[in-house]
């Protein structure tokens, strides 16, 4: 049973992410938790308010959230009447990052699926602030869906890795499960100026391949190009449908996220972008 969290701010971008979720796991028994965190809406109230009026205002916001979530669930069920799927609506009074993290831990979630940008939809940014915070701080894989992206079977998956760190078994099982569902090819990209790999890297590489059994894995090596350029080239040359990167301490992805240069560095994926979290989860 897959457990997937889909945060929503009731934007159409967020609904597109929910649609993608239903398509991606259409062959698997899955539970979807559609979550709206509304603390920011309450605290954005302008003017003086008493504690009693605040509670009343908070209740009104919750009821509005519940109504909008009900509309979303009806929309998704009308579009995808899949008996394998169960949907839960959750209105939570809290900050989005905290509520997503708590729910992921409580339900032992497999994946969080979010839109790259929400209701503000700043096209100058690759990732909206909420999505970026979830990727950086929530200890669960995060799949980000670009604006206006229409679902297509992820037949070609790009998995860049330097083999320096072992990946968590659960995260590899997620990637392998998606690939098997769609008979996908996984293109593993090793981009480094060093053509030879160490014994430790070889062990990590074999561990990845063991978890990707029965998957068509193709290995690529790029010595000339910087990693971002190599990724962009592979996405274009192979018509990649899904990009996978890992977020771990001192990783390539972490360096981008924490230096706030994800846009400056030129990595603007126009395809779904799966971030694995290299933490111990069971």
Secondary structure, DSSP 8 states (H G I E B T S, - for coil): -EEEEEE--S-HHHHHHHHHHHHHTTTS-EEEEEEEE-HHHHHT--S---HHHHHHHHHHHHHHHHHHHHHHHHHHHHH---TTEEEEEEEESS-HHHHHHHHHHHHT-SEEEEESS-SS--TT-SS-HHHHHHHHH-SS-EEEE-TT-------EEEEE--S-S---HHHHHHHHHHHHHTT-EEEEEEE-S--S--HHHHHHHHHHHHHTTTSEEEEEEESSS-HHHHHHHHHHHHT-SEEEEEE-TT-HHHHHHHTT-TTTTT---SSEEEEEE-S---
